[in-house]
Amino acid sequence: MLNLIKMDLRRTFRTPLFYALLLGLGVMLGTFAMTGVMGENQSIAALIGPVSSAGNMMSTMGMSMVLIFGAIYVVSIIGKDFSTGFIKNILTIHANKSSYILAKLVVGTIVSALMLVFYIVLMIILGAIQGLPVGIPSIGGLILFIIGKLLLAVALNALLIGFELTFRNLPISILACFMFGMGGATMLLSMLGSSLNIPLLQTISTFTIAGSSSIGMLTIIAGDFIHIVICSLVWLAFALITACLIMKRKDV
């Protein structure tokens, strides 16, 4: 598995895809931040993420885009492996199917972590250019916020790995990145619960990856962080088990 990770990391930093996604993310979020769409120009903290339960929706969406772009990278490299037939060489020479999945998850985690760091540094720089106050409640809150988002990124990457291995269709998988990352499925559950007067569906919606991401704030709230950790681990376990079963039952 280590050889697979090293190979994919070399591919990451030697091919345009990673840099194109990073550039696209920076341009999009940078435009939002400089035009006042994100954080309502209140503080640098508001650009990074919600400071309170009444936080700005666009700052939440900005962090969601970071998770989505990381997932897009993962499904893209898997899609390329299948479209070129390289997957057969990988599994013949380097590793078994389970190791392939875990290696892709590790590389996806590294990419997501780099995008998270890039996002936070970008928001700090753009906030400073605008002369905004820092406004971060505490360093501990920021650290927990980053850890929570990284855990959700790992879970989302694992879920989309399983999705791409199932359908082996890159456009559909990219659409799924937005559907699950931006909360389309979460919103649908919440709307159904509201329209059908089934509160349980609204409660369930908060335990999706996007639903858990929406409760993360820069303020230290132990209950919210525990919620994120539990949801991330449950979705991660479900996604990995599903992906392994899919790979064992389908030909490459």
C-alpha positions in Angstrom: 0.0 0.0 0.0 2.9 2.3 0.7 4.1 2.0 -2.8 0.6 3.0 -4.1 0.6 6.1 -1.8 4.0 7.2 -3.0 3.0 6.7 -6.7 -0.3 8.7 -6.3 1.5 11.5 -4.4 4.0 11.7 -7.3 1.1 11.9 -9.7 -0.6 14.5 -7.6 2.3 17.0 -7.7 3.3 16.2 -11.3 0.0 16.5 -13.1 -2.1 19.7 -13.7 -5.3 18.4 -12.1 -4.3 19.2 -8.5 -3.1 22.7 -9.3 -6.1 23.3 -11.6 -8.5 22.4 -8.7 -6.5 24.5 -6.3 -6.5 27.5 -8.7 -10.2 27.1 -9.3 -11.0 26.9 -5.6 -8.8 30.0 -4.9 -10.4 32.1 -7.6 -13.9 31.2 -6.7 -13.6 31.7 -2.9 -11.3 34.6 -3.3 -13.9 36.4 -5.4 -16.5 35.7 -2.8 -14.3 36.9 0.0 -13.3 40.2 -1.7 -16.8 41.1 -2.9 -18.2 40.6 0.6 -20.3 37.6 -0.2 -18.6 35.4 2.4 -18.7 36.4 6.0 -20.4 39.7 5.4 -17.0 41.4 5.8 -17.3 41.2 9.6 -14.0 39.5 10.4 -11.4 37.1 9.1 -12.9 34.5 11.3 -16.3 35.0 9.5 -14.5 34.4 6.2 -13.2 31.1 7.5 -16.3 29.7 9.0 -19.3 30.4 11.3 -18.4 32.0 14.6 -21.8 31.3 16.1 -25.0 29.4 15.4 -26.1 32.5 13.5 -23.0 32.4 11.3 -23.0 33.4 7.6 -24.3 30.7 5.2 -21.7 31.6 2.6 -18.8 30.9 4.9 -20.2 27.5 5.5 -20.6 27.0 1.8 -17.0 28.1 1.3 -15.7 25.4 3.5 -18.1 22.9 1.8 -16.4 23.7 -1.5 -13.0 22.8 0.0 -14.4 19.3 0.8 -16.0 19.0 -2.6 -12.9 19.9 -4.5 -10.9 17.3 -2.5 -13.5 14.6 -3.3 -13.4 15.6 -7.0 -9.7 15.0 -7.1 -10.1 11.5 -5.6 -12.8 10.4 -8.0 -10.9 11.9 -10.9 -7.7 9.9 -10.3 -9.8 6.7 -9.8 -11.7 7.5 -13.0 -8.5 7.9 -14.9 -7.2 4.6 -13.6 -10.2 2.8 -15.0 -10.5 4.8 -18.3 -6.8 4.1 -19.2 -6.8 0.5 -17.9 -4.0 1.4 -15.5 -6.1 -0.1 -12.6 -5.2 -3.6 -13.9 -1.5 -2.9 -13.8 -1.8 -1.4 -10.3 -3.6 -4.4 -8.9 -1.4 -6.9 -10.6 1.9 -5.4 -9.6 1.4 -3.2 -6.5 -1.4 -4.3 -4.2 -4.7 -6.0 -3.7 -8.1 -4.3 -4.1 -8.5 -3.3 -0.4 -5.0 -1.7 -0.4 -5.9 0.2 -3.5 -9.0 1.7 -1.8 -7.0 2.6 1.4 -4.2 4.2 -0.6 -6.6 6.4 -2.5 -8.2 7.4 0.8 -4.9 8.3 2.3 -3.9 10.4 -0.8 -7.3 12.0 -0.8 -6.9 12.9 2.9 -3.6 14.6 2.2 -5.1 16.5 -0.8 -8.1 17.6 1.4 -5.7 18.7 4.2 -3.7 20.8 1.8 -6.8 22.4 0.4 -8.0 23.2 4.0 -4.7 24.8 4.8 -4.8 26.7 1.5 -8.3 27.9 2.2 -7.6 29.2 5.7 -4.4 30.9 4.6 -6.2 32.5 1.7 -9.0 33.8 3.9 -6.5 35.2 6.4 -4.6 37.0 3.6 -7.7 38.4 1.9 -9.2 39.4 5.2 -6.0 41.2 6.2 -6.0 43.0 2.8 -9.5 44.3 3.6 -8.3 45.4 7.0 -10.7 43.1 8.8 -10.2 42.2 12.5 -9.1 38.6 13.2 -12.2 37.8 15.3 -11.3 34.2 16.0 -12.9 33.2 19.4 -10.0 30.9 20.3 -7.1 29.0 18.9 -8.6 25.8 20.4 -11.9 26.5 18.5 -10.0 27.0 15.3 -8.1 23.7 15.8 -11.2 21.7 16.5 -12.9 23.3 13.5 -10.1 22.2 11.2 -10.0 18.7 12.7 -13.7 18.3 12.3 -13.7 19.4 8.7 -10.8 17.1 7.9 -12.6 14.2 9.5 -15.7 15.0 7.3 -13.4 15.3 4.3 -12.1 11.8 4.9 -15.6 10.4 5.2 -16.8 12.2 2.1 -13.8 11.0 0.1 -14.5 7.4 1.2 -18.1 7.7 0.3 -17.3 9.1 -3.2 -14.6 6.4 -3.7 -17.3 3.8 -3.3 -19.6 5.8 -5.6 -17.0 6.0 -8.4 -16.1 2.3 -8.0 -19.8 1.4 -8.3 -20.7 3.5 -11.4 -17.3 4.1 -12.9 -18.6 7.2 -14.5 -16.7 10.4 -13.7 -19.3 13.0 -14.6 -21.9 11.2 -12.4 -19.3 10.9 -9.6 -18.5 14.6 -9.8 -22.2 15.5 -9.7 -22.4 13.2 -6.6 -19.5 15.2 -5.0 -21.7 18.3 -5.1 -24.9 16.4 -4.2 -23.4 15.0 -1.0 -20.9 17.7 -0.2 -23.2 20.7 -0.7 -26.1 19.0 1.1 -28.5 18.3 -1.7 -29.4 14.9 -0.2 -29.5 16.5 3.3 -31.8 19.3 2.2 -34.1 16.8 0.5 -34.4 14.8 3.8 -35.1 18.0 5.8 -37.7 19.2 3.3 -39.5 15.9 3.2 -39.5 15.8 7.0 -41.0 19.3 7.1 -43.6 18.8 4.4 -44.7 15.3 5.7 -44.5 16.4 9.3 -41.9 13.7 10.1 -39.4 15.3 12.5 -37.3 12.1 12.4 -36.3 12.8 8.8 -35.1 16.3 9.8 -33.1 14.8 12.7 -31.6 12.2 10.4 -30.5 15.0 8.0 -28.2 16.4 10.6 -26.4 13.1 10.7 -25.4 13.2 7.0 -21.9 14.4 6.1 -23.2 17.8 4.9 -25.6 18.1 7.8 -22.7 17.5 10.2 -20.6 20.0 8.4 -23.2 22.7 8.8 -23.0 22.6 12.6 -19.2 23.0 12.8 -18.2 26.5 14.2 -15.1 28.2 15.3 -16.5 28.3 18.9 -15.7 25.4 21.1 -18.9 23.3 21.6 -18.0 19.8 22.8 -21.4 18.3 21.8 -21.1 19.5 18.2 -17.5 18.2 17.9 -18.5 14.8 19.2 -21.4 14.8 16.8 -19.0 15.4 13.9 -16.6 12.8 15.1 -19.2 10.1 15.5 -20.8 10.9 12.1 -17.5 10.9 10.3 -16.5 7.5 11.8 -19.8 5.9 11.0 -19.9 7.2 7.4 -16.2 6.2 7.0 -16.8 2.7 8.1 -19.9 2.3 6.0 -18.1 3.7 2.9 -15.0 1.6 3.3 -16.9 -1.6 3.8 -19.1 -0.9 0.8 -16.2 0.0 -1.4 -14.3 -3.2 -0.5 -17.4 -5.3 -1.2 -17.9 -3.5 -4.6 -14.3 -4.1 -5.6 -14.4 -7.8 -4.7 -17.6 -8.4 -6.7 -16.9 -6.3 -9.8 -14.2 -7.0 -12.4 -11.6 -4.3 -13.1 
